[in-house]
Amino acid sequence: MEQTVSSLMSPEVRTVRADDTVEAVSAELRENGMSFVPVVDGPGGALLGIVSAADILQFKSAKRDPAAVRAWEICSYKPAEVSADATLSEVARLMVERQEHHVVVVDKDAVVGVVSSLDFVRRFIAGDQP
C-alpha cells in the first residue's frame, strides 16, 4: 500500500492570520527557517492562502512599507491542499499539475500539516542511504 502524505508532512504548522502585517510574516519565516507559511482567516481558522519567501522578496523589491500591508494582500489564494490520507503520488501529481512547490494538508478546514517539494527530495535522498 502506498504511503500517505501524513508520513511526509510537517505536522507542527505555524500559520499567520490574514490581517498580520507583511513585516510580521517576514519575521515568522525568518525566525523559524521556513520557506512558506499558510495564511488563515483567524486563530484556528480556514485556509485562505500561503505567503512564500519568494512573495516576500518580490514585495521587498517593490519598496512598499511592510508595516502597512497585510498578509491577505500578498498571499497566493487557493493553494494546493489535500487531506492527510492523500497518497504521496497524488500529492506529487498535484504539485506538478499546478506547478506549486507547497501543499497544505487540511482536516475539516483546519490546517494540520504542510509539505514542500524539498520534503520529497529529502525522502528520495533518504531512500538512497544504505
N, C-alpha and C positions, 0 to 999 in steps of 0.2 A: 504494500500500500504506500502511496506517495505521501511524503511529509507535508504538513500544513504550514501555513505562514506563521502560525504561533510558535513553531520551532525555530524560526529565524528572527522574528521581530524583537525589537527592544521594548519590553513591557513597561519600563519606567519612563513614561512620556511626560515631558514638560510641554505645556501649552501656553499661549498668550491669548489675551482677550482682544476682541476686535477694536476696542477703544484704547488699548495700550498705545503709547507713542512709539514711533519708529526708533527713537533713542532707547527705550526700554527693551524693545525686541532685539535690537542690535546687541545690547548688553547681555541679554539672555543667551543669544547664540555664542557670543564671545566667551562669557564666563563658564559655559557648560560644554564648550568644544563641539557645538552642533552645527550641521550644515543646513538645517531647516527646522522650522517649528510649526506645528499646526496652530491655526487661528480658530478660536471658538467664540460663540456669542455670549459667553459669561462663564462663571465658575461651574465646571461640570457640564457645560453647555454643548450644543450641537456644533459639529464641524462646519466651518464656513470656507476655509481655505488654508493655504500654507504661505509662509514667507521663507524664502531661501536666502542663503548667503549671497547668491547672485542678485537677488532682488535688492538687498541692502547695498551692494556695490553699485548697482545701477542708480539707486536712489541718491547715494553719496555723490556720484558723478554729476547729478543734476543740481547739486549745491542747494538743496532745499533744507529747511530747518527741521531736523529730526525730532525736536521737541513739540513741533506744531502739527505734525502729520501723524495720523493713526494707522494702525496695522491694517485695518479694513481697506484703506486707500491704496495700499501697495501689494496686498496679498493676491495670490493666484486663486481664483474661485473654483469651486468644484474639483478639488484634487482627486487623484485616483484613490479610491477607498475600497476595501474588501472586508469580509468578515474573517474572524480568526480561524475558521475551518476551510478557507480557500487553500487550494494546493499551491505548492511553490511554482509549478509550471503555469498555473492560471495567473498567478501574480506576475511572473516574468513576462508572460504573453501580454498582459495588460500594460505593463511598463513599456514594452516595445511598441505596441499598437498606439499608445498615447504619447510616446516619446517623452516619458517622465522618469525622473530618477528617484522619486519618492512616492511611497504608498502609505496611506494611513489605514490602520486596522481599527474597525469600529464594532461595537456590540450595542445594539439598541440605541443608536445615536450617540453613544459615549465613545470617546477615543480611548482605546485600550492598548495600542501599540503603534509602532512605526517601522518601516522597512525602507532601506535605500539600496540603490544599485551596488553600493560598496559592501553592503551586507552579503549580497550574492557573491561578490568577488571573494570576500573573506571565506565564505563557505566552500567555494571552489578550491581555493588555495589549501584550506584545511583538509580537504579530501585528497590532496596530493601528498600529504605528510605520511611518513611511514609509521 
